[in-house]
Amino acid sequence: MHNLQLRVEEQGKTLIANHFFVPYEERPEEYDADIDSARTLLATSIFQDHLGLLSLPNEISADLEPAVFEIVLRALRFYREELSRVNQNLFQNLVFETKNLSIEYARLLWIIKQLAVQVREEETRKAGKFLDNQPSQPFLLKFADNPIIAALENFPELEVSAARNNLNFEPSDGFFRHLYKENLKTDERYIAYAHLQEATLNDHLEFFRHLVKQLLYTYSPSVSYFEGNSITWEEDCEVLKNMAIRTLKSIAADTDATPTLVALTTDWEDDQLFMETLFFKTWELRESLNEELAAVSKNWDPGRLALSDELLLKMGMVELMHCASVPVKVTLNEFVDIAKLYSTPNSGTFINGLLDSLSTRLKDAGKIKKSGKGMMA
């Protein structure tokens, strides 16, 4: 977002520069380039000092010649409107990526089902090559003939998702066959599993848990495919893994029950509203949030603070002030955990101390008002 903001700022400066630029062939004899250069420098300076505003203080606007005043307002209006458009696009991409997790989760289950098809097809091909027409030992087919695969193949919700999201589409020519022959078939865990004379339900479950991780982290065709579908793959793969394994566990717990897809959220509208609040309020209130940060950190300097820490602290303040149903302790704990995962090695401790101070300051100022679950200690 920071880079996008700088890009839009540069576009605003270019707008000002172009406004005062007169092509050489159109310049009259009395034209003074130094005057327009001075106007450009003045307008650019005022523009930078008042980014995001649509009006200028009276003491500034009164002293400006009309040409400078008008282009500064035009550039500021462009800056605000363009950033608003950029923010809307970024948020829509965020929503799309989040919703796409449900599709990729269903696709992961679909790929497992397709691997079972590959096992059966290979067995059919092998049987046709034997002179005595004798197939392999039945236990070698356990990957394609077990309660978990049976449940995946009798999974109405998965079939609906497949039809709705085109999961039947093979990512590349021979994708499933290559995934089976070059990855699954050579997997040592698969070989050991396939050669078990007798397999318990737990044996099946443990192997399929292993398979989910291999498809997401190790098997190159599937990893490349999933990575290509998501710009936030490092975070997404953990979510997909947990959702898929949860499904496999539920199947193993009751093999006679009809499986259901795990919901990404129990209340998408509420969660999207929460996302909107954090995303847009953090941007809209950035100046006042800077002031709050400066007040609790005597040595705070935006230029010295890690950008990830600054963003987490601002989002934390927004959640404290504008998400009434989230308890203060939950906010503090969650942002400390996020800092440990995504920021610097010392960020967890830093965020914990500073956000705690900010919560006290905001509470004393009456800016934190919780209701419902948010009032829980």
Secondary structure, 3 states (H helix, E strand, C coil): CHHHHHHHHHHHHHHHHHHHCCCHHHCCCCCCHHHHHHHHHHHHHHHHHCCCCCCCCHHHHCCCCHHHHHHHHHHHHHHHHHHHHHHHHHHHHHHHHHHHHHHHHHHHHHHHHHHHHHHHHHHHHHHHHCCCCCCCCHHHHCCCCCHHHHHHCCCHHHHHHHHHHCCCCCCCCCHHHHHHHHHHCCCHHHHHHHCCCCCCHHHHHHHHHHHHHHHHHCCHHHHHHHHHCCCCHHHHHHHHHHHHHHHHHHHHHCCCCCCCCCCCCCCHHHHHHHHHHHHHHHHHCHHHHHHHHHHHCCCCCCCCCCHHHHHHHHHHHHHHHHCCCCCHHHHHHHHHHHHHHHCCCCHHHHHHHHHHHHHHHHHHCCCCCCCHHHHCC
